[in-house]
Amino acid sequence: MTVPGSVTLGSPLGEPVAVVPGGDSWSRVRDDLAAHGSALAYAWLKDLEPAVPSGDELRELLGRDWTRYLDLTHADVRNRYVASRMLLKHAAGAVLASEPADLELAYGPTGRPYLRGCDQIDISLSHTEDLLLVGLTTCGLIGVDAERADRDMYGGGLVRHICTPYEAVLLSGMPEKERNGALVRLWTLKEAYSKAIGQGMQFRFTEFGFGPDGRPVRVQRPDGTPGTGEEWTFRTFALEDGYVVSAAVYDAGFGKLQDAHVTTMLDQDCVDAITEALDEEESGGTRA
């Protein structure tokens, strides 16, 4: 294992892209999605807050999340909630060629977000302190996680709650100054993977693990034997200001999607049938 920041090897996945609403960096996100089938975008709360709408415009942007927003009582929590949903919808809107307010977020049984009616793209969201991170993929599933690289985890006695026996042995054999950084890397990878499969914290982190950095990263069983194959890609990146982010992407074998735009995702036979039905209805109304 190495300290967070060394990009892990594996299938191509572009570096996280720093974005702001209305900026020109969204083209890089679209390019990454076209080239790799996945893209990572991040933003800082201070850069998003000036762009947060208010009143009816905010309610329109949040859609069904408006009620959740009203239930939040702490100002900082509200601000982060709005900013995270705004970033997620702007990121999805950029690759789907759709207005952010036209996209509707929904949530699975474990709270995993997805875009209602947009099965061609999977999404994931993470935030820590003032950093917000979004992952998008047309390959299958994605999970992302972010954490401060210097968060004190090893010294806090968390190893037995986070690591498999195999990982614990590897950590104990590392130079002491590298152990905490390596544990932060493992934490973000496990968070990303559990988010991708829709389990969240319900999946005990001691039941699966990851091997050393610097090689294609795979999920491992508690004894260190392989648990997944090449259908999974894992990457870890360092961001400015001392943050580390990890992504887990599952390739469902769909192949590379050439165009993720909402307007091009409807089956043409379905479109023709709907159009014909509407024409018949209109003709019937005219005769009446």
KEVEX-233105 format. One record per residue (C-alpha): residue in three letters; z, x, y. Coordinates in steps of 0.02 Angstrom, whole numbers, plus 50000, padded with zeros to 5 digits. Each point is the difference from the previous one (the first is absolute). Example, Ala and Ser with C-alpha at 12.3 -4.5 7.8 and 13.67 -1.06 7.14 Angstrom:
2
Ala503905061549775/Ser499675006950172/
// end
This chain:
288
Met500005000050000/Thr499755005350179/Val500734993950161/Pro499154984750075/Gly498465003750099/Ser498935009049873/Val498584988149963/Thr500024996149815/Leu498435002049899/Gly499074985249928/Ser498594988050035/Pro499395000150180/Leu501084990850125/Gly499815003950184/Glu501395006050114/Pro500994986150085/Val499154994750162/Ala501014997650160/Val499474983850082/Val500384988750147/Pro499394982050025/Gly498375000150095/Gly499725018649973/Asp498475008449925/Ser500965007549853/Trp499654984449896/Ser498285007049962/Arg500845014149903/Val500964987249899/Arg498374991149958/Asp499185016549956/Asp501445004649883/Leu499904983149914/Ala498125001949978/Ala500145017949934/His501554998749891/Gly500294981549971/Ser501715002050083/Ala500675004150172/Leu501685003750081/Ala500404995950181/Tyr501595002950098/Ala500674996850174/Trp501575002650102/Leu501034985450061/Lys499955006350179/Asp498094999549998/Leu499934982549926/Glu501304991250107/Pro498934999550159/Ala498624991149902/Val501134986849923/Pro499464982750063/Ser501214986650055/Gly500144981150001/Asp498624990149914/Glu498985015749970/Leu501425007849901/Arg500254984149900/Glu498154999649959/Leu500035018249945/Leu501514997749887/Gly499384983849923/Arg501184995149859/Asp501115014850040/Trp500504991450162/Thr501454991149916/Arg500635016349925/Tyr499895008050170/Leu501054986350080/Asp501345002449866/Leu500255018150052/Thr501405002050127/His500065018750034/Ala498775005650134/Asp499565016649916/Val499684991449834/Arg498904987050086/Asn498995013450090/Arg499715009849840/Tyr499544984249905/Val498694994950127/Ala499315017650017/Ser499835002149812/Arg499074983549979/Met498905004050149/Leu499555017049927/Leu499664992649828/Lys498884986250068/His499075011750118/Ala499695012249857/Ala499394986349884/Gly498974992250139/Ala499165016750036/Val499365001949822/Leu499654981549971/Ala499104997650167/Ser501194985750039/Glu501144995650145/Pro501805004849958/Ala500644982650042/Asp498764992449877/Leu500825009249854/Glu501464991949912/Leu501365010149915/Ala500834993249845/Tyr501345007149886/Gly500235001449813/Pro501624996249906/Thr500705017350040/Gly499474999450182/Arg498425010149976/Pro498774995550140/Tyr498194995249969/Leu498594992650102/Arg499744981849958/Gly498204996849946/Cys499505018550009/Asp500095006049821/Gln498775014050035/Ile501355010450085/Asp501795004349954/Ile501305005050130/Ser501695008450011/Leu501225002550143/Ser501435012150032/His501065004650149/Thr501445011750036/Glu500795002050171/Asp498544999550124/Leu498615004049875/Leu498944986149926/Leu498795003249857/Val498634989149924/Gly498985002849843/Leu498384991049956/Thr498915001049846/Thr498504991449923/Cys500285009149834/Gly501394989149931/Leu501815002550054/Ile500875010750130/Gly501785004150047/Val500625011050143/Asp501675006650058/Ala500635010550145/Glu501615009750025/Arg500735013750109/Ala499705016749916/Asp501755005850044/Arg500934984749939/Asp501555006149906/Met499744993649824/Tyr500425014149881/Gly501685003650078/Gly500454981649999/Gly500114999249811/Leu498464988949982/Val499185010149862/Arg500784989949859/His499424983850083/Ile498225005950037/Cys499485012749868/Thr499594999849817/Pro500885013049891/Tyr498415010550003/Glu499904999550191/Ala501855004250017/Val499765015649895/Leu498505005450104/Leu500954997450162/Ser501515009849941/Gly498885014649957/Met499255001050175/Pro500665010850142/Glu501374990250087/Lys499094999150167/Glu498504991449917/Arg500934986749904/Asn500244987250137/Gly498185000550055/Ala499434998149820/Leu501154985049977/Val499304991750157/Arg498265002449928/Leu500534991849836/Trp500814985650093/Thr498444996050101/Leu498885001349846/Lys501134988249903/Glu500084987750144/Ala498105000450017/Tyr499714997349814/Ser501264985949985/Lys499224991450151/Ala498265001749926/Ile500514991349839/Gly500974986750095/Gln501735004549936/Gly500835007350153/Met501795005249969/Gln500084989249843/Phe499255014449900/Arg501395012649967/Phe499465017050066/Thr500855008849854/Glu498774991749880/Phe498455009250063/Gly499665016450084/Phe498755012450069/Gly499595018049960/Pro499935015250112/Asp498905000450153/Gly498415010350006/Arg499124991549854/Pro499264982749969/Val501554989150011/Arg500314987149863/Val501414988049960/Gln501105007149864/Arg501244992449879/Pro501845004950014/Asp499735014649880/Gly498545006850101/Thr498594994149886/Pro498484991650081/Gly500204981950050/Thr498364996450090/Gly498245007049999/Glu498625004050123/Glu499914981950057/Trp501435004150119/Thr499885011550150/Phe501535006550093/Arg500015009850162/Thr501375006550115/Phe499715004950182/Ala501015007350143/Leu499904991650170/Glu500505006650169/Asp501814998550057/Gly500675003449827/Tyr499454985349894/Val499294999649824/Val498944986049927/Ser499384996649824/Ala498674988449932/Ala499674993049826/Val498284992849962/Tyr499484991249841/Asp498154999849957/Ala499644983549911/Gly498225005449959/Phe499154988950128/Gly498925014250062/Lys499775004550182/Leu499864984850113/Gln498565002850119/Asp500484986850127/Ala501734992550021/His499544988550144/Val500654982349979/Thr498294992750039/Thr499175009249856/Met501284996449864/Leu499514982149958/Asp498934997649846/Gln498274994550057/Asp499894986049871/Cys501664993450064/Val499385001050179/Asp498404990849954/Ala500974986349910/Ile501174997550147/Thr498564999750123/Glu499064987349894/Ala501544988849987/Leu500275000750187/Asp498174995950032/Glu500114984949884/Glu501604994250084/Glu499205001750171/Ser498444990649943/Gly501084986349928/Gly500934998450162/Thr498384998850098/Arg499334985949889/Ala501614990450024/
// end
